Amino acid sequence: MTESVIWELGLPDVTVEDLFQAQGADYRKRPPRPATVSLYRRMLAEAALLARPVIIWREVGILGAGERELFLEQGQKLTSSLLVAVAGKAERLIIFAMTLGSALDQREHFYSQSGKTLEAYALDAAGTALIVKSSLTALTKIKEHYRDTGLKISFPMGPGHSYWSSLADMQSIFQLLPAEKIGLSLTESNLMLPRKSMAMVMGAGKNLPRFQDKTHCDFCSLNKKCQLSHFEQRC
């Protein structure tokens, strides 16, 4: 198992259209009102001042696999039949978690408590777009790190989706990283805090199965109907 690596990331390019997309809004037939665009532009600028994208990641050795379980170093295991199918023959598992920090949550809470529902709603959309696009930047950096190793990298997968229902596996991921180094924690129901955060894993090996450019969205019960799937099919 390698040492944990922490990267502070720059802010990705996010547009007002990305915020509408994060909410599933469709303005192709009727454009949004100018006042709505102005509000979302203002909340995007505010989110950009508050967000601090950071990722922690490491490699963990894979000891073996069952039908639905992947057995890892330090006695940990993860439970997902898709994970076994994708990474069961990998030599290593790349695990990572990332967050935008708690300032966005605090500001959104302030707006909600102040009765500024529209501001809170738009700021939430800005945070969603920022964390999704930041994850694309992080994945690109990780793939570049492995470019000359001769290892293939699978698409990322994470607990909480229909193909991996056990949120309890978040505890194993957090312990292996450890995620608290970048300010992450879990609630009693294994939801991540701060809210604009994510945790996923990828297989790394020389003989990974071919999935013909599929992503985890192809195996989700939402069948790419989730609005986040349009962010280059990463959610």
C-alpha positions as CSV (number, residue, x, y, z in Angstrom):
1,M,0.0,0.0,0.0
2,T,1.4,3.4,-1.0
3,E,1.4,6.5,1.1
4,S,-1.5,8.9,0.8
5,V,-1.1,11.7,-1.7
6,I,-2.9,15.1,-1.3
7,W,-3.4,17.5,-4.1
8,E,-4.9,20.9,-3.9
9,L,-6.6,21.6,-7.2
10,G,-7.4,24.8,-9.1
11,L,-11.0,25.7,-9.8
12,P,-12.4,24.2,-13.0
13,D,-14.2,26.3,-15.6
14,V,-17.9,26.3,-14.7
15,T,-20.6,28.2,-16.5
16,V,-24.1,29.3,-15.6
17,E,-25.3,26.7,-18.0
18,D,-23.5,24.1,-15.9
19,L,-25.5,25.2,-12.9
20,F,-28.8,24.8,-14.8
21,Q,-27.6,21.4,-15.9
22,A,-26.8,20.4,-12.4
23,Q,-30.4,21.0,-11.5
24,G,-31.8,19.3,-14.5
25,A,-33.3,22.5,-15.9
26,D,-34.0,22.5,-19.7
27,Y,-34.0,26.0,-21.2
28,R,-33.7,24.9,-24.9
29,K,-37.3,26.0,-25.7
30,R,-37.5,29.0,-23.4
31,P,-34.5,30.8,-22.1
32,P,-34.3,31.7,-18.4
33,R,-35.3,35.1,-17.2
34,P,-32.4,37.7,-17.1
35,A,-33.0,38.0,-13.3
36,T,-32.4,34.3,-12.9
37,V,-29.3,34.3,-15.0
38,S,-28.0,37.3,-13.0
39,L,-28.7,35.5,-9.7
40,Y,-27.0,32.3,-10.8
41,R,-24.0,34.2,-12.2
42,R,-23.6,35.9,-8.8
43,M,-23.9,32.7,-6.8
44,L,-21.3,31.0,-9.1
45,A,-18.9,33.9,-8.4
46,E,-19.5,33.5,-4.7
47,A,-19.0,29.7,-4.9
48,A,-15.7,30.2,-6.7
49,L,-14.5,32.3,-3.8
50,L,-15.6,29.7,-1.2
51,A,-14.6,26.4,-2.8
52,R,-11.2,24.8,-2.1
53,P,-11.0,21.6,-4.1
54,V,-8.7,19.1,-2.6
55,I,-8.2,15.3,-3.2
56,I,-6.6,12.6,-1.2
57,W,-5.7,9.3,-2.9
58,R,-3.6,6.2,-2.5
59,E,-3.0,2.7,-3.9
60,V,-4.2,-0.4,-2.0
61,G,-3.2,-4.0,-2.8
62,I,-5.9,-6.4,-3.9
63,L,-5.6,-9.8,-2.1
64,G,-8.5,-11.6,-3.9
65,A,-12.1,-11.4,-4.9
66,G,-15.3,-13.3,-4.3
67,E,-18.6,-13.1,-6.2
68,R,-19.5,-9.7,-4.7
69,E,-16.5,-8.9,-2.5
70,L,-13.1,-7.4,-3.1
71,F,-10.5,-8.2,-0.4
72,L,-7.9,-5.6,0.3
73,E,-4.8,-5.0,2.4
74,Q,-5.3,-4.3,6.1
75,G,-8.3,-6.7,6.3
76,Q,-10.6,-4.3,4.5
77,K,-13.2,-5.4,1.9
78,L,-15.6,-3.7,-0.4
79,T,-18.9,-5.2,-1.6
80,S,-20.1,-4.7,-5.1
81,S,-20.6,-7.2,-7.9
82,L,-19.7,-4.5,-10.5
83,L,-16.5,-3.7,-8.6
84,V,-15.6,-7.3,-8.7
85,A,-16.3,-7.6,-12.4
86,V,-14.3,-4.4,-13.2
87,A,-11.4,-4.7,-10.8
88,G,-11.4,-8.2,-9.5
89,K,-8.4,-9.1,-11.7
90,A,-6.5,-5.9,-10.9
91,E,-3.3,-5.8,-8.9
92,R,-4.2,-2.6,-7.1
93,L,-7.1,-0.5,-6.2
94,I,-6.9,3.3,-6.4
95,I,-9.1,4.9,-3.8
96,F,-9.7,8.6,-3.6
97,A,-11.9,11.2,-1.9
98,M,-12.2,14.9,-2.6
99,T,-14.1,17.9,-1.3
100,L,-14.7,21.5,-1.9
101,G,-14.5,22.3,1.9
102,S,-17.1,23.4,4.4
103,A,-17.4,27.1,3.5
104,L,-20.0,26.4,0.8
105,D,-22.1,24.4,3.3
106,Q,-22.0,27.2,5.8
107,R,-22.9,29.9,3.3
108,E,-25.8,27.8,1.9
109,H,-27.1,27.2,5.5
110,F,-26.9,31.0,6.1
111,Y,-29.0,31.7,3.0
112,S,-31.5,29.1,4.0
113,Q,-31.8,30.3,7.5
114,S,-32.2,33.9,6.2
115,G,-35.1,33.0,4.0
116,K,-33.1,33.4,0.8
117,T,-34.2,30.2,-0.7
118,L,-33.3,31.0,-4.3
119,E,-29.7,32.0,-3.3
120,A,-29.3,28.7,-1.4
121,Y,-30.7,26.7,-4.3
122,A,-28.4,28.4,-6.9
123,L,-25.3,28.1,-4.6
124,D,-26.1,24.4,-4.1
125,A,-26.1,24.0,-7.9
126,A,-22.8,25.8,-8.2
127,G,-21.2,23.5,-5.6
128,T,-22.5,20.5,-7.5
129,A,-21.1,21.7,-10.8
130,L,-17.8,22.5,-9.2
131,I,-17.3,19.2,-7.4
132,V,-18.2,17.2,-10.5
133,K,-15.9,19.2,-12.8
134,S,-13.1,19.1,-10.1
135,S,-13.4,15.4,-10.1
136,L,-12.7,15.3,-13.8
137,T,-9.5,17.3,-13.3
138,A,-8.5,14.9,-10.5
139,L,-9.1,11.8,-12.6
140,T,-7.1,13.3,-15.4
141,K,-4.2,13.9,-13.0
142,I,-4.3,10.4,-11.6
143,K,-4.4,8.8,-15.1
144,E,-1.4,10.9,-16.1
145,H,0.4,9.6,-13.1
146,Y,-0.1,6.0,-14.3
147,R,0.5,6.7,-18.0
148,D,4.1,5.3,-18.0
149,T,3.5,2.4,-15.6
150,G,2.1,-0.1,-18.0
151,L,-1.0,-0.4,-16.0
152,K,-4.5,0.1,-17.3
153,I,-7.0,2.1,-15.2
154,S,-10.7,1.2,-14.9
155,F,-13.5,3.7,-14.8
156,P,-14.3,5.1,-11.3
157,M,-17.0,3.6,-9.2
158,G,-18.4,4.6,-5.8
159,P,-20.7,3.5,-3.0
160,G,-24.2,4.9,-3.0
161,H,-25.1,4.2,-6.6
162,S,-27.5,1.4,-7.6
163,Y,-24.7,-0.9,-8.6
164,W,-23.1,-0.4,-5.2
165,S,-25.7,0.1,-2.6
166,S,-23.7,-0.4,0.6
167,L,-22.8,3.0,2.0
168,A,-21.1,1.2,4.9
169,D,-18.2,0.7,2.5
170,M,-17.6,4.4,2.8
171,Q,-16.1,3.6,6.3
172,S,-13.5,1.3,4.7
173,I,-12.6,3.9,2.1
174,F,-12.3,6.6,4.7
175,Q,-10.1,4.5,7.0
176,L,-7.8,3.5,4.2
177,L,-7.1,7.0,2.9
178,P,-7.5,8.4,5.7
179,A,-10.1,11.0,4.6
180,E,-10.0,13.1,7.7
181,K,-6.7,14.5,6.5
182,I,-8.6,16.7,4.1
183,G,-11.4,17.5,6.5
184,L,-13.9,14.8,5.5
185,S,-16.1,12.9,7.9
186,L,-19.1,10.6,7.8
187,T,-22.5,10.9,9.4
188,E,-24.1,8.0,11.3
189,S,-25.8,7.0,8.0
190,N,-22.4,7.1,6.2
191,L,-23.1,10.3,4.2
192,M,-20.1,12.5,3.6
193,L,-19.5,15.9,5.2
194,P,-18.9,18.5,3.8
195,R,-21.8,17.9,1.4
196,K,-20.0,18.8,-1.8
197,S,-17.6,15.8,-1.6
198,M,-17.2,12.4,-3.3
199,A,-15.3,9.2,-2.9
200,M,-14.6,6.6,-5.5
201,V,-12.3,3.7,-6.5
202,M,-10.6,2.5,-9.7
203,G,-8.9,-0.7,-10.5
204,A,-5.3,-0.7,-11.8
205,G,-3.7,-3.7,-13.5
206,K,-2.2,-5.1,-16.7
207,N,-5.1,-7.4,-17.6
208,L,-8.3,-5.5,-16.8
209,P,-11.4,-6.6,-18.6
210,R,-12.5,-4.4,-21.5
211,F,-15.6,-2.4,-21.1
212,Q,-15.5,-0.4,-24.4
213,D,-15.3,3.1,-23.0
214,K,-18.3,2.5,-20.6
215,T,-18.6,4.5,-17.4
216,H,-20.3,3.6,-14.1
217,C,-23.3,5.5,-15.4
218,D,-23.9,2.7,-17.9
219,F,-24.5,0.3,-15.0
220,C,-26.7,2.7,-12.9
221,S,-30.4,2.1,-12.6
222,L,-31.0,5.8,-13.6
223,N,-29.7,4.8,-17.1
224,K,-28.1,8.2,-17.7
225,K,-31.2,10.1,-16.8
226,C,-29.4,11.7,-13.9
227,Q,-28.6,15.3,-14.8
228,L,-25.1,14.8,-13.5
229,S,-24.4,12.1,-16.0
230,H,-24.1,14.8,-18.7
231,F,-20.9,16.1,-17.1
232,E,-18.9,13.9,-19.3
233,Q,-20.7,10.9,-17.8
234,R,-19.2,11.3,-14.3
235,C,-21.4,11.5,-11.3
